[in-house]
């Protein structure tokens, strides 16, 4: 079965191109392989952040993490966050202290 891939052309600084070319030759993999791996990893690591920035640029409504946490502690959020309230409401101290 033949699979069609889209093509992406990018320009790299000579130093980066040299490193990529050297790595590809030393490992027997293509430069495209490493470019795909790098893009995949970057998106996995930064996708939520980039989407958040885009939402801010579009001026979409947001909720601050402290406010979300306060809602969870007040019981206004369902699910696991609400369940954590009961577990955290009575902290236990283990061990002894002496002066």
mmCIF file as gemmi writes it, N, C-alpha and C atoms, coordinates in Angstrom:
data_model
loop_
_atom_site.group_PDB
_atom_site.id
_atom_site.type_symbol
_atom_site.label_atom_id
_atom_site.label_alt_id
_atom_site.label_comp_id
_atom_site.label_asym_id
_atom_site.label_entity_id
_atom_site.label_seq_id
_atom_site.pdbx_PDB_ins_code
_atom_site.Cartn_x
_atom_site.Cartn_y
_atom_site.Cartn_z
_atom_site.occupancy
_atom_site.B_iso_or_equiv
_atom_site.pdbx_formal_charge
_atom_site.auth_seq_id
_atom_site.auth_asym_id
_atom_site.pdbx_PDB_model_num
ATOM 1 N N . UNK Axp A 1 ? 0.847 -1.179 0 1 0 ? 1 A 1
ATOM 2 C CA . UNK Axp A 1 ? 0 0 0 1 0 ? 1 A 1
ATOM 3 C C . UNK Axp A 1 ? 0.887 1.235 0 1 0 ? 1 A 1
ATOM 4 N N . UNK Axp A 2 ? 0.597 2.169 -0.868 1 0 ? 2 A 1
ATOM 5 C CA . UNK Axp A 2 ? 1.368 3.403 -0.989 1 0 ? 2 A 1
ATOM 6 C C . UNK Axp A 2 ? 0.736 4.482 -0.137 1 0 ? 2 A 1
ATOM 7 N N . UNK Axp A 3 ? 1.56 5.157 0.627 1 0 ? 3 A 1
ATOM 8 C CA . UNK Axp A 3 ? 1.069 6.209 1.518 1 0 ? 3 A 1
ATOM 9 C C . UNK Axp A 3 ? 1.62 7.551 1.049 1 0 ? 3 A 1
ATOM 10 N N . UNK Axp A 4 ? 0.775 8.545 0.971 1 0 ? 4 A 1
ATOM 11 C CA . UNK Axp A 4 ? 1.183 9.871 0.509 1 0 ? 4 A 1
ATOM 12 C C . UNK Axp A 4 ? 1.432 10.773 1.718 1 0 ? 4 A 1
ATOM 13 N N . UNK Axp A 5 ? 2.589 11.414 1.741 1 0 ? 5 A 1
ATOM 14 C CA . UNK Axp A 5 ? 2.929 12.344 2.812 1 0 ? 5 A 1
ATOM 15 C C . UNK Axp A 5 ? 3.004 13.747 2.244 1 0 ? 5 A 1
ATOM 16 N N . UNK Axp A 6 ? 2.644 14.711 3.05 1 0 ? 6 A 1
ATOM 17 C CA . UNK Axp A 6 ? 2.829 16.103 2.659 1 0 ? 6 A 1
ATOM 18 C C . UNK Axp A 6 ? 4.289 16.461 2.801 1 0 ? 6 A 1
ATOM 19 N N . UNK Axp A 7 ? 4.716 17.426 2.033 1 0 ? 7 A 1
ATOM 20 C CA . UNK Axp A 7 ? 6.115 17.829 2.071 1 0 ? 7 A 1
ATOM 21 C C . UNK Axp A 7 ? 6.212 19.206 2.708 1 0 ? 7 A 1
ATOM 22 N N . UNK Axp A 8 ? 7.248 19.395 3.506 1 0 ? 8 A 1
ATOM 23 C CA . UNK Axp A 8 ? 7.475 20.657 4.185 1 0 ? 8 A 1
ATOM 24 C C . UNK Axp A 8 ? 8.912 21.071 3.932 1 0 ? 8 A 1
ATOM 25 N N . UNK Axp A 9 ? 9.111 22.232 3.395 1 0 ? 9 A 1
ATOM 26 C CA . UNK Axp A 9 ? 10.463 22.738 3.182 1 0 ? 9 A 1
ATOM 27 C C . UNK Axp A 9 ? 10.784 23.769 4.246 1 0 ? 9 A 1
ATOM 28 N N . UNK Axp A 10 ? 11.934 23.633 4.874 1 0 ? 10 A 1
ATOM 29 C CA . UNK Axp A 10 ? 12.336 24.607 5.89 1 0 ? 10 A 1
ATOM 30 C C . UNK Axp A 10 ? 13.767 25.058 5.626 1 0 ? 10 A 1
ATOM 31 N N . UNK Axp A 11 ? 14.083 26.25 6.068 1 0 ? 11 A 1
ATOM 32 C CA . UNK Axp A 11 ? 15.437 26.773 5.949 1 0 ? 11 A 1
ATOM 33 C C . UNK Axp A 11 ? 16.077 26.725 7.323 1 0 ? 11 A 1
ATOM 34 N N . UNK Axp A 12 ? 17.282 26.219 7.382 1 0 ? 12 A 1
ATOM 35 C CA . UNK Axp A 12 ? 18.019 26.112 8.64 1 0 ? 12 A 1
ATOM 36 C C . UNK Axp A 12 ? 19.296 26.936 8.566 1 0 ? 12 A 1
ATOM 37 N N . UNK Axp A 13 ? 19.733 27.395 9.736 1 0 ? 13 A 1
ATOM 38 C CA . UNK Axp A 13 ? 21.027 28.056 9.799 1 0 ? 13 A 1
ATOM 39 C C . UNK Axp A 13 ? 22.093 27.035 9.402 1 0 ? 13 A 1
ATOM 40 N N . UNK Axp A 14 ? 23.183 27.486 8.796 1 0 ? 14 A 1
ATOM 41 C CA . UNK Axp A 14 ? 24.232 26.544 8.358 1 0 ? 14 A 1
ATOM 42 C C . UNK Axp A 14 ? 24.738 25.644 9.484 1 0 ? 14 A 1
ATOM 43 N N . UNK Axp A 15 ? 24.895 26.17 10.693 1 0 ? 15 A 1
ATOM 44 C CA . UNK Axp A 15 ? 25.385 25.347 11.813 1 0 ? 15 A 1
ATOM 45 C C . UNK Axp A 15 ? 24.404 24.229 12.151 1 0 ? 15 A 1
ATOM 46 N N . UNK Axp A 16 ? 23.114 24.556 12.202 1 0 ? 16 A 1
ATOM 47 C CA . UNK Axp A 16 ? 22.089 23.55 12.505 1 0 ? 16 A 1
ATOM 48 C C . UNK Axp A 16 ? 21.984 22.527 11.384 1 0 ? 16 A 1
ATOM 49 N N . UNK Axp A 17 ? 22.054 23 10.142 1 0 ? 17 A 1
ATOM 50 C CA . UNK Axp A 17 ? 22.027 22.091 8.988 1 0 ? 17 A 1
ATOM 51 C C . UNK Axp A 17 ? 23.211 21.133 9.045 1 0 ? 17 A 1
ATOM 52 N N . UNK Axp A 18 ? 24.365 21.632 9.428 1 0 ? 18 A 1
ATOM 53 C CA . UNK Axp A 18 ? 25.557 20.781 9.536 1 0 ? 18 A 1
ATOM 54 C C . UNK Axp A 18 ? 25.402 19.711 10.609 1 0 ? 18 A 1
ATOM 55 N N . UNK Axp A 19 ? 24.866 20.112 11.759 1 0 ? 19 A 1
ATOM 56 C CA . UNK Axp A 19 ? 24.647 19.144 12.84 1 0 ? 19 A 1
ATOM 57 C C . UNK Axp A 19 ? 23.656 18.066 12.412 1 0 ? 19 A 1
ATOM 58 N N . UNK Axp A 20 ? 22.578 18.491 11.768 1 0 ? 20 A 1
ATOM 59 C CA . UNK Axp A 20 ? 21.553 17.547 11.319 1 0 ? 20 A 1
ATOM 60 C C . UNK Axp A 20 ? 22.121 16.601 10.266 1 0 ? 20 A 1
ATOM 61 N N . UNK Axp A 21 ? 22.874 17.139 9.326 1 0 ? 21 A 1
ATOM 62 C CA . UNK Axp A 21 ? 23.477 16.336 8.273 1 0 ? 21 A 1
ATOM 63 C C . UNK Axp A 21 ? 24.458 15.317 8.861 1 0 ? 21 A 1
ATOM 64 N N . UNK Axp A 22 ? 25.281 15.764 9.805 1 0 ? 22 A 1
ATOM 65 C CA . UNK Axp A 22 ? 26.252 14.885 10.448 1 0 ? 22 A 1
ATOM 66 C C . UNK Axp A 22 ? 25.552 13.762 11.219 1 0 ? 22 A 1
ATOM 67 N N . UNK Axp A 23 ? 24.522 14.113 11.974 1 0 ? 23 A 1
ATOM 68 C CA . UNK Axp A 23 ? 23.776 13.115 12.743 1 0 ? 23 A 1
ATOM 69 C C . UNK Axp A 23 ? 23.141 12.079 11.818 1 0 ? 23 A 1
ATOM 70 N N . UNK Axp A 24 ? 22.556 12.55 10.729 1 0 ? 24 A 1
ATOM 71 C CA . UNK Axp A 24 ? 21.913 11.635 9.78 1 0 ? 24 A 1
ATOM 72 C C . UNK Axp A 24 ? 22.931 10.667 9.183 1 0 ? 24 A 1
ATOM 73 N N . UNK Axp A 25 ? 24.095 11.171 8.82 1 0 ? 25 A 1
ATOM 74 C CA . UNK Axp A 25 ? 25.121 10.301 8.234 1 0 ? 25 A 1
ATOM 75 C C . UNK Axp A 25 ? 25.646 9.288 9.252 1 0 ? 25 A 1
ATOM 76 N N . UNK Axp A 26 ? 25.879 9.739 10.478 1 0 ? 26 A 1
ATOM 77 C CA . UNK Axp A 26 ? 26.437 8.857 11.512 1 0 ? 26 A 1
ATOM 78 C C . UNK Axp A 26 ? 25.465 7.767 11.951 1 0 ? 26 A 1
ATOM 79 N N . UNK Axp A 27 ? 24.171 8.053 11.899 1 0 ? 27 A 1
ATOM 80 C CA . UNK Axp A 27 ? 23.176 7.092 12.396 1 0 ? 27 A 1
ATOM 81 C C . UNK Axp A 27 ? 22.485 6.311 11.288 1 0 ? 27 A 1
ATOM 82 N N . UNK Axp A 28 ? 22.674 6.741 10.039 1 0 ? 28 A 1
ATOM 83 C CA . UNK Axp A 28 ? 22.01 6.054 8.935 1 0 ? 28 A 1
ATOM 84 C C . UNK Axp A 28 ? 20.537 6.398 8.805 1 0 ? 28 A 1
ATOM 85 N N . UNK Axp A 29 ? 20.106 7.42 9.477 1 0 ? 29 A 1
ATOM 86 C CA . UNK Axp A 29 ? 18.711 7.877 9.358 1 0 ? 29 A 1
ATOM 87 C C . UNK Axp A 29 ? 18.681 9.143 8.501 1 0 ? 29 A 1
ATOM 88 N N . UNK Axp A 30 ? 17.507 9.465 8.004 1 0 ? 30 A 1
ATOM 89 C CA . UNK Axp A 30 ? 17.392 10.646 7.154 1 0 ? 30 A 1
ATOM 90 C C . UNK Axp A 30 ? 17.243 11.92 7.987 1 0 ? 30 A 1
ATOM 91 N N . UNK Axp A 31 ? 17.556 13.031 7.355 1 0 ? 31 A 1
ATOM 92 C CA . UNK Axp A 31 ? 17.342 14.322 8.019 1 0 ? 31 A 1
ATOM 93 C C . UNK Axp A 31 ? 15.849 14.53 8.257 1 0 ? 31 A 1
ATOM 94 N N . UNK Axp A 32 ? 15.024 14.047 7.363 1 0 ? 32 A 1
ATOM 95 C CA . UNK Axp A 32 ? 13.569 14.158 7.531 1 0 ? 32 A 1
ATOM 96 C C . UNK Axp A 32 ? 13.094 13.413 8.767 1 0 ? 32 A 1
ATOM 97 N N . UNK Axp A 33 ? 13.71 12.254 9.027 1 0 ? 33 A 1
ATOM 98 C CA . UNK Axp A 33 ? 13.346 11.49 10.222 1 0 ? 33 A 1
ATOM 99 C C . UNK Axp A 33 ? 13.553 12.344 11.472 1 0 ? 33 A 1
ATOM 100 N N . UNK Axp A 34 ? 14.726 12.963 11.585 1 0 ? 34 A 1
ATOM 101 C CA . UNK Axp A 34 ? 15.012 13.771 12.771 1 0 ? 34 A 1
ATOM 102 C C . UNK Axp A 34 ? 14.17 15.036 12.823 1 0 ? 34 A 1
ATOM 103 N N . UNK Axp A 35 ? 13.864 15.62 11.675 1 0 ? 35 A 1
ATOM 104 C CA . UNK Axp A 35 ? 12.991 16.804 11.653 1 0 ? 35 A 1
ATOM 105 C C . UNK Axp A 35 ? 11.59 16.431 12.143 1 0 ? 35 A 1
ATOM 106 N N . UNK Axp A 36 ? 11.067 15.285 11.678 1 0 ? 36 A 1
ATOM 107 C CA . UNK Axp A 36 ? 9.746 14.826 12.144 1 0 ? 36 A 1
ATOM 108 C C . UNK Axp A 36 ? 9.754 14.577 13.647 1 0 ? 36 A 1
ATOM 109 N N . UNK Axp A 37 ? 10.801 13.886 14.132 1 0 ? 37 A 1
ATOM 110 C CA . UNK Axp A 37 ? 10.901 13.599 15.558 1 0 ? 37 A 1
ATOM 111 C C . UNK Axp A 37 ? 10.939 14.899 16.372 1 0 ? 37 A 1
ATOM 112 N N . UNK Axp A 38 ? 11.706 15.871 15.908 1 0 ? 38 A 1
ATOM 113 C CA . UNK Axp A 38 ? 11.836 17.144 16.629 1 0 ? 38 A 1
ATOM 114 C C . UNK Axp A 38 ? 10.509 17.899 16.663 1 0 ? 38 A 1
ATOM 115 N N . UNK Axp A 39 ? 9.821 17.93 15.53 1 0 ? 39 A 1
ATOM 116 C CA . UNK Axp A 39 ? 8.531 18.632 15.471 1 0 ? 39 A 1
ATOM 117 C C . UNK Axp A 39 ? 7.506 17.914 16.346 1 0 ? 39 A 1
ATOM 118 N N . UNK Axp A 40 ? 7.474 16.598 16.271 1 0 ? 40 A 1
ATOM 119 C CA . UNK Axp A 40 ? 6.539 15.815 17.091 1 0 ? 40 A 1
ATOM 120 C C . UNK Axp A 40 ? 6.766 16.084 18.578 1 0 ? 40 A 1
ATOM 121 N N . UNK Axp A 41 ? 8.021 16.031 19.01 1 0 ? 41 A 1
ATOM 122 C CA . UNK Axp A 41 ? 8.34 16.257 20.42 1 0 ? 41 A 1
ATOM 123 C C . UNK Axp A 41 ? 7.998 17.68 20.846 1 0 ? 41 A 1
ATOM 124 N N . UNK Axp A 42 ? 8.305 18.646 19.995 1 0 ? 42 A 1
ATOM 125 C CA . UNK Axp A 42 ? 8.006 20.043 20.31 1 0 ? 42 A 1
ATOM 126 C C . UNK Axp A 42 ? 6.496 20.23 20.502 1 0 ? 42 A 1
ATOM 127 N N . UNK Axp A 43 ? 5.712 19.678 19.602 1 0 ? 43 A 1
ATOM 128 C CA . UNK Axp A 43 ? 4.262 19.825 19.717 1 0 ? 43 A 1
ATOM 129 C C . UNK Axp A 43 ? 3.717 19.129 20.956 1 0 ? 43 A 1
ATOM 130 N N . UNK Axp A 44 ? 4.23 17.944 21.268 1 0 ? 44 A 1
ATOM 131 C CA . UNK Axp A 44 ? 3.784 17.252 22.479 1 0 ? 44 A 1
ATOM 132 C C . UNK Axp A 44 ? 4.102 18.072 23.724 1 0 ? 44 A 1
ATOM 133 N N . UNK Axp A 45 ? 5.27 18.698 23.74 1 0 ? 45 A 1
ATOM 134 C CA . UNK Axp A 45 ? 5.703 19.463 24.908 1 0 ? 45 A 1
ATOM 135 C C . UNK Axp A 45 ? 5.037 20.826 25.027 1 0 ? 45 A 1
ATOM 136 N N . UNK Axp A 46 ? 4.653 21.436 23.897 1 0 ? 46 A 1
ATOM 137 C CA . UNK Axp A 46 ? 4.213 22.828 23.927 1 0 ? 46 A 1
ATOM 138 C C . UNK Axp A 46 ? 2.799 23.074 23.412 1 0 ? 46 A 1
ATOM 139 N N . UNK Axp A 47 ? 2.093 22.049 22.978 1 0 ? 47 A 1
ATOM 140 C CA . UNK Axp A 47 ? 0.788 22.243 22.345 1 0 ? 47 A 1
ATOM 141 C C . UNK Axp A 47 ? -0.195 22.998 23.242 1 0 ? 47 A 1
ATOM 142 N N . UNK Axp A 48 ? -0.335 22.596 24.499 1 0 ? 48 A 1
ATOM 143 C CA . UNK Axp A 48 ? -1.281 23.27 25.396 1 0 ? 48 A 1
ATOM 144 C C . UNK Axp A 48 ? -0.892 24.729 25.606 1 0 ? 48 A 1
ATOM 145 N N . UNK Axp A 49 ? 0.388 24.976 25.796 1 0 ? 49 A 1
ATOM 146 C CA . UNK Axp A 49 ? 0.878 26.346 25.977 1 0 ? 49 A 1
ATOM 147 C C . UNK Axp A 49 ? 0.567 27.196 24.741 1 0 ? 49 A 1
ATOM 148 N N . UNK Axp A 50 ? 0.863 26.669 23.559 1 0 ? 50 A 1
ATOM 149 C CA . UNK Axp A 50 ? 0.635 27.419 22.326 1 0 ? 50 A 1
ATOM 150 C C . UNK Axp A 50 ? -0.849 27.692 22.106 1 0 ? 50 A 1
ATOM 151 N N . UNK Axp A 51 ? -1.709 26.715 22.431 1 0 ? 51 A 1
ATOM 152 C CA . UNK Axp A 51 ? -3.156 26.919 22.313 1 0 ? 51 A 1
ATOM 153 C C . UNK Axp A 51 ? -3.628 27.977 23.306 1 0 ? 51 A 1
ATOM 154 N N . UNK Axp A 52 ? -3.053 27.982 24.513 1 0 ? 52 A 1
ATOM 155 C CA . UNK Axp A 52 ? -3.408 28.991 25.507 1 0 ? 52 A 1
ATOM 156 C C . UNK Axp A 52 ? -3.032 30.388 25.055 1 0 ? 52 A 1
ATOM 157 N N . UNK Axp A 53 ? -1.847 30.524 24.485 1 0 ? 53 A 1
ATOM 158 C CA . UNK Axp A 53 ? -1.411 31.817 23.962 1 0 ? 53 A 1
ATOM 159 C C . UNK Axp A 53 ? -2.343 32.268 22.846 1 0 ? 53 A 1
ATOM 160 N N . UNK Axp A 54 ? -2.715 31.364 21.955 1 0 ? 54 A 1
ATOM 161 C CA . UNK Axp A 54 ? -3.629 31.705 20.861 1 0 ? 54 A 1
ATOM 162 C C . UNK Axp A 54 ? -4.98 32.16 21.405 1 0 ? 54 A 1
ATOM 163 N N . UNK Axp A 55 ? -5.479 31.5 22.453 1 0 ? 55 A 1
ATOM 164 C CA . UNK Axp A 55 ? -6.766 31.892 23.052 1 0 ? 55 A 1
ATOM 165 C C . UNK Axp A 55 ? -6.655 33.288 23.649 1 0 ? 55 A 1
ATOM 166 N N . UNK Axp A 56 ? -5.533 33.581 24.296 1 0 ? 56 A 1
ATOM 167 C CA . UNK Axp A 56 ? -5.337 34.921 24.853 1 0 ? 56 A 1
ATOM 168 C C . UNK Axp A 56 ? -5.293 35.97 23.748 1 0 ? 56 A 1
ATOM 169 N N . UNK Axp A 57 ? -4.635 35.644 22.657 1 0 ? 57 A 1
ATOM 170 C CA . UNK Axp A 57 ? -4.557 36.575 21.534 1 0 ? 57 A 1
ATOM 171 C C . UNK Axp A 57 ? -5.928 36.819 20.921 1 0 ? 57 A 1
ATOM 172 N N . UNK Axp A 58 ? -6.806 35.808 20.969 1 0 ? 58 A 1
ATOM 173 C CA . UNK Axp A 58 ? -8.175 35.976 20.465 1 0 ? 58 A 1
ATOM 174 C C . UNK Axp A 58 ? -9.091 36.583 21.52 1 0 ? 58 A 1
ATOM 175 N N . UNK Axp A 59 ? -8.524 36.816 22.714 1 0 ? 59 A 1
ATOM 176 C CA . UNK Axp A 59 ? -9.248 37.397 23.852 1 0 ? 59 A 1
ATOM 177 C C . UNK Axp A 59 ? -10.433 36.536 24.286 1 0 ? 59 A 1
ATOM 178 N N . UNK Axp A 60 ? -10.238 35.205 24.244 1 0 ? 60 A 1
ATOM 179 C CA . UNK Axp A 60 ? -11.263 34.288 24.719 1 0 ? 60 A 1
ATOM 180 C C . UNK Axp A 60 ? -11.281 34.315 26.245 1 0 ? 60 A 1
ATOM 181 N N . UNK Axp A 61 ? -12.443 34.046 26.858 1 0 ? 61 A 1
ATOM 182 C CA . UNK Axp A 61 ? -12.502 34.029 28.313 1 0 ? 61 A 1
ATOM 183 C C . UNK Axp A 61 ? -11.581 32.951 28.883 1 0 ? 61 A 1
ATOM 184 N N . UNK Axp A 62 ? -10.943 33.271 29.983 1 0 ? 62 A 1
ATOM 185 C CA . UNK Axp A 62 ? -10.045 32.325 30.639 1 0 ? 62 A 1
ATOM 186 C C . UNK Axp A 62 ? -10.362 32.271 32.117 1 0 ? 62 A 1
ATOM 187 N N . UNK Axp A 63 ? -9.843 31.28 32.792 1 0 ? 63 A 1
ATOM 188 C CA . UNK Axp A 63 ? -9.994 31.183 34.241 1 0 ? 63 A 1
ATOM 189 C C . UNK Axp A 63 ? -8.603 30.98 34.825 1 0 ? 63 A 1
ATOM 190 N N . UNK Axp A 64 ? -8.275 31.765 35.807 1 0 ? 64 A 1
ATOM 191 C CA . UNK Axp A 64 ? -6.967 31.679 36.443 1 0 ? 64 A 1
ATOM 192 C C . UNK Axp A 64 ? -6.89 30.392 37.253 1 0 ? 64 A 1
ATOM 193 N N . UNK Axp A 65 ? -5.726 29.787 37.325 1 0 ? 65 A 1
ATOM 194 C CA . UNK Axp A 65 ? -5.594 28.516 38.038 1 0 ? 65 A 1
ATOM 195 C C . UNK Axp A 65 ? -5.943 28.658 39.514 1 0 ? 65 A 1
ATOM 196 N N . UNK Axp A 66 ? -5.655 29.802 40.118 1 0 ? 66 A 1
ATOM 197 C CA . UNK Axp A 66 ? -6.027 29.988 41.53 1 0 ? 66 A 1
ATOM 198 C C . UNK Axp A 66 ? -7.538 29.991 41.697 1 0 ? 66 A 1
ATOM 199 N N . UNK Axp A 67 ? -8.229 30.618 40.741 1 0 ? 67 A 1
ATOM 200 C CA . UNK Axp A 67 ? -9.685 30.652 40.814 1 0 ? 67 A 1
ATOM 201 C C . UNK Axp A 67 ? -10.255 29.247 40.62 1 0 ? 67 A 1
ATOM 202 N N . UNK Axp A 68 ? -9.679 28.497 39.694 1 0 ? 68 A 1
ATOM 203 C CA . UNK Axp A 68 ? -10.138 27.115 39.481 1 0 ? 68 A 1
ATOM 204 C C . UNK Axp A 68 ? -9.909 26.3 40.747 1 0 ? 68 A 1
ATOM 205 N N . UNK Axp A 69 ? -8.763 26.509 41.4 1 0 ? 69 A 1
ATOM 206 C CA . UNK Axp A 69 ? -8.487 25.803 42.641 1 0 ? 69 A 1
ATOM 207 C C . UNK Axp A 69 ? -9.459 26.182 43.735 1 0 ? 69 A 1
ATOM 208 N N . UNK Axp A 70 ? -9.795 27.471 43.823 1 0 ? 70 A 1
ATOM 209 C CA . UNK Axp A 70 ? -10.754 27.929 44.835 1 0 ? 70 A 1
ATOM 210 C C . UNK Axp A 70 ? -12.125 27.312 44.587 1 0 ? 70 A 1
ATOM 211 N N . UNK Axp A 71 ? -12.517 27.21 43.313 1 0 ? 71 A 1
ATOM 212 C CA . UNK Axp A 71 ? -13.8 26.593 42.998 1 0 ? 71 A 1
ATOM 213 C C . UNK Axp A 71 ? -13.791 25.119 43.377 1 0 ? 71 A 1
ATOM 214 N N . UNK Axp A 72 ? -12.672 24.463 43.158 1 0 ? 72 A 1
ATOM 215 C CA . UNK Axp A 72 ? -12.58 23.051 43.521 1 0 ? 72 A 1
ATOM 216 C C . UNK Axp A 72 ? -12.705 22.886 45.031 1 0 ? 72 A 1
ATOM 217 N N . UNK Axp A 73 ? -12.034 23.75 45.8 1 0 ? 73 A 1
ATOM 218 C CA . UNK Axp A 73 ? -12.075 23.638 47.26 1 0 ? 73 A 1
ATOM 219 C C . UNK Axp A 73 ? -13.451 23.988 47.813 1 0 ? 73 A 1
ATOM 220 N N . UNK Axp A 74 ? -14.189 24.839 47.099 1 0 ? 74 A 1
ATOM 221 C CA . UNK Axp A 74 ? -15.517 25.209 47.59 1 0 ? 74 A 1
ATOM 222 C C . UNK Axp A 74 ? -16.569 24.173 47.219 1 0 ? 74 A 1
ATOM 223 N N . UNK Axp A 75 ? -16.182 23.181 46.449 1 0 ? 75 A 1
ATOM 224 C CA . UNK Axp A 75 ? -17.129 22.129 46.076 1 0 ? 75 A 1
ATOM 225 C C . UNK Axp A 75 ? -17.895 22.426 44.811 1 0 ? 75 A 1
ATOM 226 N N . UNK Axp A 76 ? -17.528 23.498 44.092 1 0 ? 76 A 1
ATOM 227 C CA . UNK Axp A 76 ? -18.254 23.849 42.877 1 0 ? 76 A 1
ATOM 228 C C . UNK Axp A 76 ? -17.773 23.08 41.65 1 0 ? 76 A 1
ATOM 229 N N . UNK Axp A 77 ? -16.67 22.36 41.756 1 0 ? 77 A 1
ATOM 230 C CA . UNK Axp A 77 ? -16.207 21.555 40.634 1 0 ? 77 A 1
ATOM 231 C C . UNK Axp A 77 ? -16.451 20.089 40.95 1 0 ? 77 A 1
ATOM 232 N N . UNK Axp A 78 ? -16.97 19.342 39.983 1 0 ? 78 A 1
ATOM 233 C CA . UNK Axp A 78 ? -17.223 17.918 40.209 1 0 ? 78 A 1
ATOM 234 C C . UNK Axp A 78 ? -15.957 17.1 40.027 1 0 ? 78 A 1
ATOM 235 N N . UNK Axp A 79 ? -16.053 15.835 40.335 1 0 ? 79 A 1
ATOM 236 C CA . UNK Axp A 79 ? -15.012 14.882 40.014 1 0 ? 79 A 1
ATOM 237 C C . UNK Axp A 79 ? -13.858 14.838 40.984 1 0 ? 79 A 1
ATOM 238 N N . UNK Axp A 80 ? -12.685 14.445 40.477 1 0 ? 80 A 1
ATOM 239 C CA . UNK Axp A 80 ? -11.528 14.179 41.332 1 0 ? 80 A 1
ATOM 240 C C . UNK Axp A 80 ? -11.087 15.376 42.168 1 0 ? 80 A 1
ATOM 241 N N . UNK Axp A 81 ? -11.214 16.591 41.614 1 0 ? 81 A 1
ATOM 242 C CA . UNK Axp A 81 ? -10.791 17.757 42.395 1 0 ? 81 A 1
ATOM 243 C C . UNK Axp A 81 ? -11.639 17.903 43.654 1 0 ? 81 A 1
ATOM 244 N N . UNK Axp A 82 ? -12.927 17.632 43.531 1 0 ? 82 A 1
ATOM 245 C CA . UNK Axp A 82 ? -13.818 17.706 44.674 1 0 ? 82 A 1
ATOM 246 C C . UNK Axp A 82 ? -13.457 16.647 45.715 1 0 ? 82 A 1
ATOM 247 N N . UNK Axp A 83 ? -13.12 15.441 45.243 1 0 ? 83 A 1
ATOM 248 C CA . UNK Axp A 83 ? -12.747 14.355 46.141 1 0 ? 83 A 1
ATOM 249 C C . UNK Axp A 83 ? -11.467 14.666 46.91 1 0 ? 83 A 1
ATOM 250 N N . UNK Axp A 84 ? -10.567 15.432 46.303 1 0 ? 84 A 1
ATOM 251 C CA . UNK Axp A 84 ? -9.313 15.765 46.958 1 0 ? 84 A 1
ATOM 252 C C . UNK Axp A 84 ? -9.544 16.673 48.157 1 0 ? 84 A 1
ATOM 253 N N . UNK Axp A 85 ? -10.644 17.43 48.159 1 0 ? 85 A 1
ATOM 254 C CA . UNK Axp A 85 ? -10.936 18.337 49.263 1 0 ? 85 A 1
ATOM 255 C C . UNK Axp A 85 ? -11.033 17.571 50.576 1 0 ? 85 A 1
ATOM 256 N N . UNK Axp A 86 ? -11.736 16.458 50.56 1 0 ? 86 A 1
ATOM 257 C CA . UNK Axp A 86 ? -11.913 15.681 51.783 1 0 ? 86 A 1
ATOM 258 C C . UNK Axp A 86 ? -10.584 15.124 52.279 1 0 ? 86 A 1
ATOM 259 N N . UNK Axp A 87 ? -9.753 14.695 51.357 1 0 ? 87 A 1
ATOM 260 C CA . UNK Axp A 87 ? -8.465 14.131 51.756 1 0 ? 87 A 1
ATOM 261 C C . UNK Axp A 87 ? -7.518 15.184 52.31 1 0 ? 87 A 1
ATOM 262 N N . UNK Axp A 88 ? -7.632 16.418 51.843 1 0 ? 88 A 1
ATOM 263 C CA . UNK Axp A 88 ? -6.707 17.472 52.255 1 0 ? 88 A 1
ATOM 264 C C . UNK Axp A 88 ? -7.222 18.295 53.428 1 0 ? 88 A 1
ATOM 265 N N . UNK Axp A 89 ? -8.483 18.124 53.793 1 0 ? 89 A 1
ATOM 266 C CA . UNK Axp A 89 ? -9.073 18.995 54.808 1 0 ? 89 A 1
ATOM 267 C C . UNK Axp A 89 ? -8.517 18.75 56.202 1 0 ? 89 A 1
ATOM 268 N N . UNK Axp A 90 ? -8.004 17.578 56.474 1 0 ? 90 A 1
ATOM 269 C CA . UNK Axp A 90 ? -7.448 17.305 57.8 1 0 ? 90 A 1
ATOM 270 C C . UNK Axp A 90 ? -6.022 16.78 57.669 1 0 ? 90 A 1
ATOM 271 N N . UNK Axp A 91 ? -5.061 17.707 57.499 1 0 ? 91 A 1
ATOM 272 C CA . UNK Axp A 91 ? -3.677 17.256 57.335 1 0 ? 91 A 1
ATOM 273 C C . UNK Axp A 91 ? -3.174 16.56 58.593 1 0 ? 91 A 1
ATOM 274 N N . UNK Axp A 92 ? -2.371 15.541 58.392 1 0 ? 92 A 1
ATOM 275 C CA . UNK Axp A 92 ? -1.816 14.783 59.505 1 0 ? 92 A 1
ATOM 276 C C . UNK Axp A 92 ? -0.318 15.019 59.568 1 0 ? 92 A 1
ATOM 277 N N . UNK Axp A 93 ? 0.196 15.211 60.756 1 0 ? 93 A 1
ATOM 278 C CA . UNK Axp A 93 ? 1.626 15.406 60.945 1 0 ? 93 A 1
ATOM 279 C C . UNK Axp A 93 ? 2.177 14.144 61.562 1 0 ? 93 A 1
ATOM 280 N N . UNK Axp A 94 ? 3.223 13.618 60.953 1 0 ? 94 A 1
ATOM 281 C CA . UNK Axp A 94 ? 3.846 12.415 61.464 1 0 ? 94 A 1
ATOM 282 C C . UNK Axp A 94 ? 5.201 12.771 62.047 1 0 ? 94 A 1
ATOM 283 N N . UNK Axp A 95 ? 5.569 12.085 63.089 1 0 ? 95 A 1
ATOM 284 C CA . UNK Axp A 95 ? 6.865 12.335 63.723 1 0 ? 95 A 1
ATOM 285 C C . UNK Axp A 95 ? 6.725 13.213 64.955 1 0 ? 95 A 1
ATOM 286 N N . UNK Axp A 96 ? 7.849 13.504 65.568 1 0 ? 96 A 1
ATOM 287 C CA . UNK Axp A 96 ? 7.814 14.357 66.75 1 0 ? 96 A 1
ATOM 288 C C . UNK Axp A 96 ? 8.863 15.44 66.625 1 0 ? 96 A 1
ATOM 289 N N . UNK Axp A 97 ? 8.625 16.514 67.325 1 0 ? 97 A 1
ATOM 290 C CA . UNK Axp A 97 ? 9.52 17.654 67.269 1 0 ? 97 A 1
ATOM 291 C C . UNK Axp A 97 ? 10.004 17.94 68.702 1 0 ? 97 A 1
ATOM 292 N N . UNK Axp A 98 ? 11.239 18.29 68.83 1 0 ? 98 A 1
ATOM 293 C CA . UNK Axp A 98 ? 11.736 18.675 70.16 1 0 ? 98 A 1
ATOM 294 C C . UNK Axp A 98 ? 12.567 19.94 70.037 1 0 ? 98 A 1
ATOM 295 N N . UNK Axp A 99 ? 12.55 20.716 71.103 1 0 ? 99 A 1
ATOM 296 C CA . UNK Axp A 99 ? 13.264 21.991 71.094 1 0 ? 99 A 1
ATOM 297 C C . UNK Axp A 99 ? 14.618 21.857 71.741 1 0 ? 99 A 1
